[in-house]
Amino acid sequence: MVKDTENRRAERTDHITPLQVKDLKSDEIYEARMFNYSCSGIYLESDCVYEKGTTIYIGIQRSPYSISSGVLEYYKGEVIWRKDLKRTLFKHGYGVHFVAGSSKQEWDANGEKKTRDMRKHSRKPFFQTIRLATQKGISVGDTKNISVSGVFIAADENLEVGQTLKLNFPLKNGETLERTGQIKWLNEVGFGIKFEKIT
């Protein structure tokens, strides 16, 4: 077990929500869960193994830092300590300190790292029920946010990363807008779609 004192200055508040954690060295994305937070960092649990000092990106599904609901928030953090866990869903617990200015650094809807200042296509909250066409048939999902390049959809479907979907967005005039996209990442809540370029 590896654990260091955080010398915590900010009080922590309980908040349980799913996370996605991206290792900047390997670019691997892992499932995780946040259990508490402060203005300077979070405590999370995951099966991935990170050493002290590892820099990671954290995608928070129901972020306590967000001013509106349904918006994905992404932060860059440094692992301060790790402890091995027993009798829990995950194998390891981590204290993570946000890197200064990290709230400006995010993945976009397709999971790629960007900064808000440099992002060509900003992500906006977008709540709509849409139809999803897969090889297995048609189902529905609820969008949570969208940009020109992609969309996040909450849906209870057995899908896979790399799978291509046809999406039908209902328009106000009664017609529908059809877009095709590829699943770039997924978790227990939903998945991120990158739109295919229109030729």
Secondary structure, 3 states (H helix, E strand, C coil): CECCCCCCCCCCEEEEEEEEEEECCCCCEEEEEEEEECCCEEEEEECCCCCCCCEEEEEECCCCCCCCCCCCEEEEEEEEEEEECCCCCCCEEEEEEECCCHHHEEECCCCCEEECCCCCCCCEEEEEEEEEEECCEEEEEEEEEECCCEEEEECCCCCCCCCEEEEEEECCCCCEEEEEEEEEEECCCEEEEEECCCC
